[in-house]
Structures are given as structure tokens and as C-alpha cells.
Amino acid sequence: MGNDRRGQRDGSEEHRNTPPARSGAEWTTLGASALVVLALLGATLAEVFLRDDPSGVRISVEVLAAEAEMRDGQTYIPFAVRNDGAEAGKDVVVTFEISDGEAVVEETTVTIALLASHETHQGELVTTLDVGTHTLEGRVGAVKTP
């Protein structure tokens, strides 16, 4: 009857269907990759849920007098108005005063229609006064919340 092997298995077919065992280097790489992915996911979740945004509107004014430029007899002074709060500010009124000693010699008001959370509005003040001999101050006059 010969070699009839229909019901017998020699194990070679079974061996071909199972993947080879992973080496130590593969397990190490898989573990390190999983740790990196988990660390990035954790950092993202921490940023979203642990963010310390102050509630409300938090407006700050920065006058950059050191960056002032003279052009055509006028002084251009850059400024930045920033909202670090969690809510937007509407109709933000910023008042800039130029003083000579104790006396205010020039006052300028800037109104920003909308200043979103974490947004910065930049602009320039224009004056004929010398900022080297005068004091320049910016402050928030009024803010509405939408």
C-alpha cells in the first residue's frame, strides 16, 4: 500500500503557519515604543486637563519704548496688548499717557474691538515728543466680556 500519509502530519505544515518567537530586541523595541506613545498621550491629556488658564479676561499692556523709531519728525512707539485669560475681551480700551515728571503732557486711547483668549494685539503710538526725556505708561481702561 505504499506510503499513504493522508491522516498523518509531520509537523512541517503546522510549523509554517505559526510565526517565529520574538527576540529580546523586538520585545525591547516594542516596549520602548509603547512607553513613548503613552508618554506623549499623557502629556497631551495633562496639557488639556491641567491647564491653568485664569478665569475671565486678563489683559496686560507692554510699551516697547526701547524699540521706538524716529521718522519724519515723529516718534513711533510699538506696544503689545495681550489677553492671558480664558475668556475673550470685547471693546478693550487701553490708555497711554506720556508724562514729563508728574504732569501728563499727552494721552492717547486705543480701542480693540475683540481680543480673544491668548491673543496679542500689536500696534504703534505716534507722538512728536521725545520718549527719552518723557515717561510712557500704558494701562487698561475698560473691558467688556462678550
Secondary structure, DSSP 8 states (H G I E B T S, - for coil): -----TT---SHHHHHHS-----HHHHHHHHHHHHHHHHHHHHHHHHHHS----SS--EEEEE-GGG-EEETTEEEEEEEEEE-SSS-EEEEEEEEEEEETTEEEEEEEEEEEEE-TT-EEEEEEEESS-TTTSEEEEEEEEEE--
